[in-house]
């Protein structure tokens, strides 16, 4: 009987990234919180951050590492960004990371556009996908959802987008939210501050 691959442990996720991913042809030098986030296996996480702390960078990397996991099949990760340029940025990061990987430790890429990438899983019968969209409700494709800069989504959209994303994660997917603050209002503020209501979220604060 063919041996079934096991999923990466949280330490193996970090080890894989450190060993194989390069940026500008250089080895990784992740911040401590990025390492923690990459290894975070909780189903819900929210990050209060300042600008240019590397959230898009690390959430794209986490998606690729999970997609490359030999034990994971039919993996889907959807990034929901504030605008189209930010949506494309996630996939640009993914492409750079993927192209730096040695062929022996990466799945075959079978499709790449400005807003998505698809990889053939081991066994050749299923596909894993990374999809990036701009500030609209995610649909179908059960898996992980990342809400980037939720704090600056238009308030009339934020709750609708968040609510639409939850069913996508119902069968074991993760919800990850990152944003700079925009006052004491809105969906992002509620989730981050109302710990009694949103008890299951792992919270990070990155001030620089």
DAJOHU-V363966 format. One record per helix or strand of 2 or more residues. SS is the DSSP state (alpha for helix, beta for strand). FROM is the first residue (numbers start at 1). LEN is the number of residues. If there is no record, write none. Layout:
BEGIN
ss = {SS;SS}
from = {FROM;FROM}
len = {LEN;LEN}
END
This chain:
BEGIN
ss = {alpha;beta;beta;alpha;beta;alpha;beta;alpha;alpha;beta;beta;beta;beta;alpha;alpha;beta;alpha;beta}
from = {10;22;26;32;44;55;76;84;103;108;116;127;144;150;155;175;186;202}
len = {11;2;2;8;6;14;6;17;3;5;5;8;5;3;15;5;8;5}
END
